[in-house]
Each structure stands twice: as C-alpha cells, then as structure tokens.
Amino acid sequence: MGIFILGGLVFIVSFCLFKCSAFRKTSKDQSWLKLSIVGVVDYLILVIGTLGTGILFMTLYTNSHG
C-alpha cells in the first residue's frame, strides 16, 4: 500500500512543478484558456506516465516473486 501512496505523492509533486514551470514561462497577454489547455495536457501526460510506470512495476514485481 505504501508504494501506491508514494506514487500518488510523486504524481502530485510532479504536477505542481509542471504548473509552476508553465506559469513562469507565460506572458501577461496569454489567455486562461490556453493555460487551461496546457494544464489538461500536462495532467494527461502525468496520468498516463504514472499508470504506465505502475503497470510496469507491478509486472516486474509479480514476475520476480512468482
């Protein structure tokens, strides 16, 4: 159970760092719609990466422990 909690925390920290980076790179004249689209894309990338890593980890764990 601890590995899932750790994975969730890593996900939240990564998403927050992505958003902080995006806000620093934006200029004052960019719209909130554009920032929202970037946020959704970042979120989907992180979700897919987290799920893919979790599946890979569980597959390796299951194979190594019988």
C-alpha positions, 0 to 999 in steps of 0.5 A: 500500500505504501508504494501506491501512496508514494506514487500518488505523492510523486504524481502530485509533486510532479504536477505542481512543478509542471504548473509552476514551470508553465506559469513562469514561462507565460506572458501577461497577454496569454489567455486562461484558456490556453493555460487551461489547455496546457494544464489538461495536457500536462495532467494527461501526460502525468496520468498516463506516465504514472499508470504506465510506470505502475503497470510496469512495476507491478509486472516486474514485481509479480514476475520476480516473486512468482 
